Amino acid sequence: MSRSLIERRLVDVVDRLRQLHDDLSVLDEQVAHFVEEADDARLRSLVSETPLAEHEHREAARHAEAMQRGRAELVAEIARFESLQDDLLDQLQRLVGSSSATPHEP
């Protein structure tokens, strides 16, 4: 792969990683909200001991778990892009290293 192609791909990967990290920040706030909501529903369920409160607790817990699964998927995607970034940097380093390795004259 040519140096310019590697550099373009690297810029794209860095941009995508930046967006994924921004998305993760937003998702972290949402997860915290849903987890807090599920905890509140659990407490209401324990105090009231009604079927409706128990249903609301289960529903809130399902939403929190779904958000946590989505967060885990996003973290895995970030890891994949970081690995791709590392690979591209290694390729670029090999290209730059091999092109700068010129024989020295005595």
trRosetta pair geometry for C-beta under 8 A, 3 or more apart (Angstrom, degrees):
i j d omega theta_ij theta_ji phi_ij phi_ji
1 5 5.2 -116 180 85 94 125
1 6 5.5 112 120 -58 118 93
1 91 6.4 13 59 171 120 142
2 5 4.6 91 60 8 84 104
2 6 7.0 -151 94 -6 43 87
3 6 5.7 -56 -148 37 32 111
3 7 6.2 30 155 -19 66 108
3 92 6.8 89 -139 -131 76 78
3 95 5.1 180 -85 137 92 149
3 96 7.4 99 -120 -63 124 75
3 99 8.0 -28 -59 -16 138 151
4 7 5.7 -53 -146 38 32 112
4 8 6.4 34 154 -20 65 104
5 8 5.8 -51 -147 35 31 110
5 9 6.3 29 155 -15 64 107
6 9 5.8 -57 -148 40 30 109
6 10 6.1 34 152 -24 65 109
6 88 5.6 160 -166 -163 88 89
6 91 5.3 -149 -126 105 138 118
6 92 4.9 175 134 -76 138 89
6 95 6.8 174 20 7 157 150
7 10 5.5 -53 -145 35 31 116
7 11 6.5 34 154 -20 64 101
7 92 6.9 97 -70 -110 70 128
8 11 5.8 -52 -151 33 32 111
8 12 6.5 32 151 -17 64 105
9 12 5.5 -54 -151 37 34 114
9 13 6.2 34 152 -20 67 106
9 88 5.7 -151 102 -120 109 139
10 13 5.7 -52 -145 36 31 111
10 14 6.3 32 155 -19 65 105
10 85 6.8 92 -139 -137 76 71
10 88 4.6 178 -83 136 90 140
10 89 7.0 104 -121 -66 127 67
10 92 6.8 2 -52 -43 148 142
11 14 5.8 -54 -146 36 30 111
11 15 6.4 31 154 -19 63 106
12 15 5.8 -56 -149 37 30 112
12 16 6.3 28 154 -17 65 108
13 16 5.6 -55 -146 39 31 111
13 17 6.2 35 153 -21 65 105
13 81 5.7 169 -162 -169 90 93
13 84 5.5 -150 -128 107 139 112
13 85 4.9 178 134 -82 135 84
13 88 6.4 170 16 11 154 153
14 17 5.7 -52 -146 36 30 113
14 18 6.5 35 152 -23 63 103
14 85 6.8 100 -70 -118 68 123
15 18 5.7 -52 -152 31 31 113
15 19 6.6 28 152 -15 64 105
16 19 5.7 -55 -151 38 34 110
16 20 6.2 35 152 -20 67 107
16 81 5.7 -140 105 -137 114 146
17 20 5.5 -53 -143 37 32 113
17 21 6.3 33 157 -19 65 104
17 78 6.7 91 -137 -142 78 78
17 81 5.0 -176 -79 126 89 132
17 82 6.7 98 -116 -71 130 69
17 85 6.6 3 -46 -52 145 142
18 21 5.9 -56 -150 36 28 109
18 22 6.6 31 150 -19 62 105
19 22 5.6 -53 -150 35 34 113
19 23 6.3 36 151 -20 66 105
20 23 5.5 -51 -147 37 33 114
20 24 6.3 38 151 -24 64 103
20 74 6.6 170 -165 -173 93 91
20 77 6.2 -147 -136 107 137 107
20 78 5.0 171 136 -88 136 87
20 81 6.5 157 6 29 158 153
21 24 5.4 -47 -146 32 34 116
21 25 6.7 41 152 -23 62 98
21 78 6.9 94 -70 -120 69 129
22 25 5.8 -50 -155 28 33 113
22 26 6.8 28 150 -13 64 103
23 26 5.8 -57 -153 38 35 109
23 27 6.0 32 151 -18 69 111
23 74 6.2 -139 112 -149 114 137
24 27 5.5 -56 -141 42 32 112
24 28 6.2 42 156 -28 65 101
24 71 7.3 92 -138 -146 77 83
24 74 5.6 171 -89 134 85 130
24 75 7.1 92 -118 -76 126 69
24 78 6.8 4 -54 -53 140 143
25 28 5.8 -48 -149 27 28 114
25 29 7.0 28 152 -15 59 101
26 29 5.9 -56 -160 33 35 110
26 30 6.5 30 147 -15 67 107
27 30 5.4 -55 -147 39 38 112
27 31 6.1 41 154 -23 70 103
27 67 7.3 174 -169 -173 87 91
27 70 6.7 -138 -150 114 131 106
27 71 5.2 164 143 -97 126 88
27 74 6.1 131 32 25 169 164
28 31 5.7 -50 -144 35 30 112
28 32 6.4 33 155 -20 62 105
28 71 7.1 98 -80 -127 57 130
29 32 5.8 -54 -151 34 30 112
29 33 6.6 32 151 -20 63 105
30 33 5.6 -53 -152 34 34 114
30 34 6.4 26 155 -13 67 107
30 67 5.9 -143 122 -151 100 134
31 34 5.9 -59 -146 41 31 106
31 35 6.1 30 156 -19 67 108
31 64 7.3 89 -158 -153 65 71
31 67 4.7 176 -102 135 72 119
31 68 5.9 100 -140 -79 119 64
31 71 5.4 4 -67 -48 144 144
32 35 5.9 -55 -143 38 28 110
32 36 6.2 29 157 -18 63 108
33 36 5.9 -60 -151 37 27 110
33 37 6.3 27 152 -19 64 108
34 37 5.4 -51 -144 37 33 114
34 38 6.3 36 154 -20 65 103
34 60 7.3 179 -170 -173 74 76
34 63 5.2 -131 -154 121 122 99
34 64 4.2 173 134 -95 101 70
34 67 4.8 125 45 14 156 154
35 38 5.7 -52 -148 36 31 111
35 39 6.4 33 152 -20 64 104
35 64 4.9 110 -85 -145 53 127
35 67 7.9 -120 -41 75 79 130
35 68 7.7 77 -71 -60 107 111
36 39 5.6 -53 -149 35 32 112
36 40 6.4 33 152 -18 65 104
37 40 5.7 -53 -149 36 31 112
37 41 6.3 31 153 -18 64 106
37 60 5.1 -138 125 -155 93 121
37 63 7.5 -26 87 82 128 129
37 64 7.1 -174 65 -64 90 109
38 41 5.6 -54 -146 38 32 111
38 42 6.3 39 152 -25 64 103
38 57 7.2 86 -161 -160 66 61
38 60 4.1 174 -99 132 64 100
38 61 4.6 108 -149 -84 123 54
38 63 7.1 -167 -67 63 107 89
38 64 4.2 -58 -26 -20 144 144
39 42 5.6 -50 -150 31 32 115
39 43 6.6 31 153 -17 63 103
40 43 5.8 -55 -152 36 33 110
40 44 6.4 32 151 -17 66 105
40 60 7.7 -100 63 171 79 166
41 44 5.6 -52 -146 38 34 112
41 45 6.2 39 153 -24 65 106
41 53 7.4 175 -171 -173 73 71
41 56 5.1 -139 -150 125 118 92
41 57 4.2 172 136 -100 101 59
41 59 7.7 -113 -177 62 164 79
41 60 4.0 138 15 27 156 152
41 61 7.4 -130 79 -35 128 78
42 45 5.6 -55 -150 35 30 114
42 46 6.5 29 153 -19 64 105
42 57 5.0 102 -86 -143 50 118
42 60 7.8 -125 -35 79 73 126
42 61 7.3 77 -65 -65 103 110
43 46 5.7 -53 -148 35 32 110
43 47 6.3 25 156 -15 66 109
44 47 5.9 -60 -145 40 30 107
44 48 5.8 5 167 1 69 116
44 53 5.1 -139 126 -152 92 115
44 56 7.1 -29 87 86 129 129
44 57 7.1 -167 66 -68 89 101
45 48 6.5 -64 -130 49 22 93
45 49 7.4 81 168 -81 53 32
45 50 7.8 -117 -136 49 58 63
45 53 4.2 169 -103 138 59 98
45 54 4.9 103 -147 -86 118 51
45 56 7.0 -167 -69 66 102 89
45 57 4.0 -28 -39 -38 146 143
46 49 7.2 8 -174 -63 23 72
47 53 7.9 -114 62 -179 72 161
48 53 4.3 133 70 -31 127 162
49 53 7.2 17 16 60 9 134
49 54 7.9 24 -154 -47 33 105
50 53 4.5 92 58 8 87 102
50 54 6.9 -152 92 -5 46 86
51 54 5.6 -57 -147 39 33 113
51 55 6.2 37 153 -23 67 104
52 55 5.6 -52 -148 34 31 113
52 56 6.4 31 153 -17 64 105
53 56 5.7 -52 -147 37 33 112
53 57 6.4 37 151 -22 64 105
54 57 5.5 -52 -149 34 32 115
54 58 6.5 31 153 -17 65 103
55 58 5.9 -54 -148 36 31 109
55 59 6.3 30 153 -18 65 108
56 59 5.7 -55 -145 38 31 113
56 60 6.2 30 156 -18 65 107
57 60 5.9 -57 -145 38 28 108
57 61 6.2 28 156 -19 64 109
58 61 5.7 -56 -146 38 29 112
58 62 6.4 33 153 -22 64 103
59 62 5.8 -52 -150 32 30 112
59 63 6.7 30 152 -18 63 103
60 63 5.7 -53 -151 35 34 112
60 64 6.4 33 152 -18 66 105
61 64 5.7 -54 -147 37 33 111
61 65 6.3 33 154 -18 66 106
62 65 5.8 -56 -146 38 30 110
62 66 6.3 33 154 -21 65 106
63 66 5.7 -54 -148 35 30 112
63 67 6.4 30 154 -18 64 106
64 67 5.8 -55 -150 37 31 111
64 68 6.4 31 152 -19 65 107
65 68 5.6 -54 -147 37 33 112
65 69 6.4 36 153 -21 65 101
66 69 5.7 -50 -149 34 32 111
66 70 6.5 34 151 -18 63 104
67 70 5.6 -52 -150 36 34 114
67 71 6.4 37 150 -21 64 104
68 71 5.5 -49 -147 34 34 114
68 72 6.5 38 151 -21 64 102
69 72 5.6 -52 -150 34 34 113
69 73 6.5 36 151 -19 65 103
70 73 5.7 -52 -150 34 33 113
70 74 6.5 33 151 -18 65 105
71 74 5.6 -54 -149 36 34 112
71 75 6.4 36 152 -20 66 104
72 75 5.6 -51 -147 35 33 113
72 76 6.4 35 152 -20 64 104
73 76 5.6 -53 -150 35 32 113
73 77 6.5 34 150 -20 65 103
74 77 5.6 -50 -148 34 34 112
74 78 6.5 39 150 -20 64 101
75 78 5.6 -49 -150 33 33 114
75 79 6.6 37 149 -21 63 102
76 79 5.5 -50 -151 34 35 114
76 80 6.6 38 149 -21 65 100
77 80 5.6 -48 -150 32 36 113
77 81 6.5 30 153 -13 66 104
78 81 5.9 -59 -149 40 32 106
78 82 6.2 33 153 -21 66 107
79 82 5.6 -53 -145 37 31 112
79 83 6.4 34 154 -20 64 104
80 83 5.8 -56 -153 35 30 112
80 84 6.5 31 150 -18 64 105
81 84 5.4 -49 -146 37 37 114
81 85 6.2 44 151 -24 65 102
82 85 5.4 -48 -147 34 33 116
82 86 6.5 38 151 -20 63 101
83 86 5.6 -50 -151 34 33 113
83 87 6.5 35 150 -19 64 103
84 87 5.6 -52 -149 35 33 113
84 88 6.3 32 153 -18 66 105
85 88 5.8 -55 -147 37 30 109
85 89 6.3 30 154 -18 64 107
86 89 5.7 -56 -147 38 30 111
86 90 6.4 33 153 -21 64 105
87 90 5.7 -54 -151 34 31 113
87 91 6.4 31 152 -18 65 104
88 91 5.6 -52 -148 36 34 112
88 92 6.3 34 153 -19 66 106
89 92 5.6 -53 -145 38 32 112
89 93 6.2 35 154 -21 65 106
90 93 5.7 -54 -146 36 29 112
90 94 6.4 30 154 -19 64 104
91 94 5.8 -54 -150 35 31 110
91 95 6.4 28 153 -17 65 105
92 95 5.7 -55 -148 37 33 110
92 96 6.1 26 157 -13 68 109
93 96 5.9 -56 -140 42 29 106
93 97 5.8 30 158 -20 65 112
94 97 5.7 -56 -140 41 25 112
94 98 6.1 20 162 -16 63 110
95 98 6.1 -59 -143 38 25 103
95 99 6.3 15 161 -12 63 111
96 99 6.1 -61 -143 40 28 104
96 100 6.2 14 162 -10 65 114
97 100 6.3 -66 -142 42 25 101
97 101 6.3 30 158 -32 63 109
98 101 5.8 -50 -144 23 32 115
